[in-house]
Amino acid sequence: MSLPILLAIDDETKEHIGSSHNVTLVRPQGDIIALLISQEIYKHNKEERIGGTTCPGLPYVEEHIIPSRTWLIDSDLQVFQPIKYNDRLDHHYSLSP
């Protein structure tokens, strides 16, 4: 079973991407780490993630779902540099896409 890798983006990023077919993922230091190939952008259906409720006051809804970004990118991923978390688990347990 394949597992989709999604990237949540805001309206400004969606406009910046425009109709581009590929998106480059860059570290804050400027290193290119991956390329999203033939990406598709979807509306982030937040209600689907929270069981159909938008009830304010629920901790998970307020802290994680409502503030999440509006759009999701789904794409094939070409990784140029391994993603490392520097938590001493990278070598044995972290898998790369």
C-alpha positions in Angstrom: 0.0 0.0 0.0 1.4 3.4 -1.0 1.3 6.3 1.4 0.8 9.8 0.0 3.2 12.5 1.1 1.5 15.8 1.3 2.8 19.3 1.9 0.5 21.8 3.4 0.8 25.4 1.9 -0.9 28.7 2.4 -2.6 30.9 -0.2 0.6 33.0 -0.8 2.7 29.9 -1.6 -0.1 28.5 -3.9 -0.1 31.8 -5.9 3.7 31.8 -6.0 3.7 28.2 -7.4 1.1 29.1 -10.0 0.9 26.6 -12.8 4.5 25.3 -12.4 4.8 21.5 -12.9 7.7 21.1 -10.5 8.4 22.6 -7.1 11.8 22.7 -5.4 12.1 22.1 -1.6 14.8 24.2 0.0 16.2 24.1 3.5 16.3 27.5 5.4 20.0 27.6 4.7 19.3 27.5 1.0 20.3 23.9 0.2 18.0 22.2 -2.3 16.9 18.9 -0.8 14.1 17.6 -3.1 11.9 18.2 -6.1 8.1 17.7 -6.2 7.4 16.5 -9.8 4.1 17.0 -11.6 2.5 18.2 -8.4 -1.2 18.7 -7.9 -2.8 21.1 -5.4 -5.9 20.3 -3.5 -8.1 22.2 -1.1 -7.3 21.0 2.5 -10.6 19.5 3.7 -10.0 20.2 7.5 -13.5 18.9 8.4 -12.6 15.5 7.0 -9.6 15.3 9.4 -11.7 16.1 12.5 -14.6 13.7 11.9 -16.9 16.1 10.3 -16.9 18.6 13.2 -15.7 22.2 13.3 -16.8 22.6 16.9 -14.7 25.2 18.6 -13.3 24.4 22.0 -12.1 20.9 21.2 -8.3 21.0 22.0 -7.1 19.0 18.9 -9.4 21.1 16.6 -8.2 24.4 18.1 -4.5 23.6 18.3 -3.8 21.5 15.2 -6.6 21.5 12.6 -8.0 25.0 12.5 -4.5 26.7 12.2 -3.3 24.3 9.5 -2.7 25.6 6.0 -5.5 25.8 3.4 -3.9 23.8 0.5 -2.2 20.4 0.1 0.4 19.5 -2.6 0.5 15.9 -3.7 3.4 14.9 -5.9 6.1 12.4 -6.8 9.2 13.2 -4.9 12.8 13.2 -6.0 15.2 13.5 -3.1 18.7 15.0 -3.6 19.9 15.0 0.0 18.8 12.7 2.8 16.5 14.4 5.3 18.2 14.3 8.7 16.7 15.2 12.0 20.0 15.0 13.9 18.3 13.1 16.7 20.7 10.1 16.8 18.0 7.9 15.2 18.7 9.0 11.6 21.3 6.2 10.9 19.2 3.2 12.1 15.5 4.1 12.1 14.7 7.0 9.8 13.6 6.0 6.3 13.9 8.2 3.3 11.0 8.6 0.8 
